[in-house]
Amino acid sequence: MSEREKQAIAGTGSLTGDALEAEDVLEGAEPWEPIETKLVFWSFAVAVIALIIGLVFVPSSIFH
């Protein structure tokens, strides 16, 4: 698809997938920093720990 066709489709306000390619959407994206990787990993780790604690305490509090 030519650049002119992309601009014509994008200017219509339609939500079709033909308007933008993945490269166009990610063109101005910032690079992924290593601290962000650690943040995501530790967020999942804390969520798993909270889930395990919840699964232990909630049933025991209901049965006692």
C-alpha positions in Angstrom: 0.0 0.0 0.0 1.4 3.4 -0.9 1.9 6.2 1.5 -0.7 8.2 -0.3 -3.3 5.4 0.2 -2.4 5.1 3.9 -3.0 8.8 4.4 -6.3 8.7 2.5 -7.6 5.8 4.6 -6.2 7.3 7.9 -7.9 10.6 7.1 -11.3 9.1 6.9 -11.6 8.3 10.6 -12.3 4.7 9.9 -11.0 2.0 12.2 -9.7 -0.4 9.6 -6.4 -2.3 9.9 -5.4 -1.0 6.5 -4.7 2.5 7.8 -1.6 1.8 9.8 1.1 -0.8 9.7 2.9 -2.1 12.9 6.0 -0.1 11.9 4.0 3.1 11.7 2.5 2.6 15.1 5.8 1.8 16.8 7.8 4.5 15.0 8.0 6.9 17.9 8.2 4.3 20.7 10.9 4.6 23.4 13.3 1.7 23.9 12.6 -0.8 26.6 14.8 -0.1 29.7 16.2 -3.0 31.8 14.6 -1.5 34.9 11.2 -1.9 33.3 11.9 -5.6 32.8 12.8 -5.9 36.5 9.6 -3.9 37.5 7.4 -6.2 35.4 9.1 -9.4 36.8 8.8 -8.3 40.4 5.2 -7.2 40.0 4.3 -10.7 38.8 6.3 -12.2 41.7 4.5 -10.1 44.2 1.1 -10.9 42.6 1.9 -14.7 42.8 2.9 -14.4 46.5 -0.2 -12.4 47.3 -2.3 -15.0 45.5 -0.7 -17.9 47.4 -1.2 -16.1 50.8 -4.8 -15.4 49.9 -5.4 -19.0 49.0 -4.0 -20.1 52.3 -5.7 -17.6 54.6 -9.1 -17.2 53.1 -10.2 -20.9 53.1 -8.8 -21.3 56.6 -10.7 -18.3 57.9 -13.9 -19.5 56.4 -13.7 -23.0 57.9 -12.7 -21.8 61.5 
